[in-house]
Amino acid sequence: MSTKTRRSYTETFKEEAVRLVRESGHPVAQVARDLGIADHLLYRWRAEQQQAEERGQTRQSLQVEQAELAQLRRENAVLKQERDFLKRAAAFLREGVAMRYRVIQEHDRRYPIRLMCRALAVSPAGYYAWRGRPESRRAAANRTLLVTIRVLHQDSRQTYGSPSIWRALRKQGHQVGEHRVARLMRHDGLRAKTVKKWRATTYSSHGLPVAANTLDRQFRVPQPNQVWAGDITYVWTLEGWLYLAVLLDLYSRAVIGWAMGPRLTGELTEQALRMALATRQPSAGLLHHSDRGGQYAAGAYQQLLTTYGITASMSRTGNCWDNACVESFFGTLKRELVYHRHYATRAEAKQDIFEYIEVFYNRTRRHSTLGYDSPAEYEARAAVA
């Protein structure tokens, strides 16, 4: 009885057999007969090698893409550095070369020297030569004076402009001119805080029924869900305005309802109200205070209040003090967050404001009116008492 032994083939043999098919141009069946193997084996080897080559090409393509992406990220980081530096040093492009050299020296621990030289249109060789020379008396005096100016500006909570800084320096005994102080402050980017331009969000000339000012500035509320106050503000992004509607429980000053959107509509205020209703589930008898804006006077909004047994109260015409608690919240939000941001998109602003309200303001930020408790802590403490 004869035993048929199954023949095995090395990887080298398989590769050479497939190469023979490709290079000879002969049919697979003919090459298989010439090699003394079954043609189905050669078909399978060729398919396997094609798959392996495709996988290799994919890996190679992926590696190339990853390398290109890494290069783009490096280039983007350099461009970002250059843009950041240019924002700080733009004023110095109009100054003399020596002043630009001083700017580079002041920032040499933060930005690459060559990047700063390119941004300020000076040569690295010229900068290094300047740095090797001794500092002039005038430059040394300006540098010392600027330290004092910075301290005075900070002590004023950044509210002093150059005239006030100059007067403060004179009182300290510094013999210095007002124009010199102004120039040094301008070069250092020091200026007095300015008030943001106000933009109205209330449209009260609508002819809709309005409610009396029942709240009458009685902002001290003894129990939760007795008085809610609402209003609308706006935040600028590069995509346009983002409008924010909020409702505060005046007992704890917590933001209990909010909504954000690209348009100033009644739907925005309704969303904030529905969030507050779902979160708090108040009993009938709640007082709701707002301004006389069309979003709050609208029939749909008033019907929602009536459905839940909520009484409406509205501020007097043009009197922001009648809703001071919500105005104060908006001021805090903008001072502590919005005025320090430059939002590219509405989505970016919404995420940032959401985190500020729900994570920081309601749960962490201490409020002087609440005995320096956060709104969440104040309500929890009252619930235990």
C-alpha angles and dihedrals in degrees: 000000000000123000117214112220117215110234118230126206130210123233088248091056091050093049093049092047092053091045089054090055091050098044100038095049089218122137117269091243092056094048090048091053091048090053093042095240135122112269093227088063092055091048090052094047091051092050092048092051091048090052091048091050091049091051090049091050090049091051091047091048090049091050090050091049091048091050091049091048091050090050091049090050091051091049091046091051090053091048091048090051091049093048092048091050093046090055089056097041104035092107091057094061086079093051131083124280093257091057091050090051089054091052090053091049092051092052101037093111092055107039134034113264094231092050091053093045091052092047093050095041097241130122122252089227091055091048094051090047091051092048090056092058121086117261115259121242091245093051092048091049091050092049092052092045092051090057089058092045091053091052093050092047092051093045089055089056087247092296098117121094124198096280092056093043090050091052091048090051091050090052089053089055100257113149098214136135123245093233091054091053091048091050094049092047092048092050091048093048093244116149140148118270113261129207115248115245109264118237121192120237096175121090106184099160092088105111092232121135113272130202128235121259094260094159091058093188094301092147097160105092121183100204137032120259094025098104129018122184127198139187143153131241136170139231126201121233131169087255091056136265122344112202121211124198118189141179120207128196100226091209093071101005087237118155100240099170134024141162134183132200146149095253134054100238140145089248089067094059091042091055091052091049093048090051091052092047092050093047099043105024092202127202121244116279098057117146116224116199127192141138122276095265120145091244090064098036093050117119095240092053094046091048090054090053091049092049091059095041094250121153118221124227124181135194121248117263113289093353110128092175090071087070097033097142094061091040088053091052091051090049091051092047092053097042094047100037123359100050089054094054136074106203118205095190139019089240090058091050092047092053092048094048092045090054092047094051102039102032105028112020101039098037110023115019113095118227122208091212089059095051090266094302121130115246090255092049092047093053093044092050092049091049091056095045 
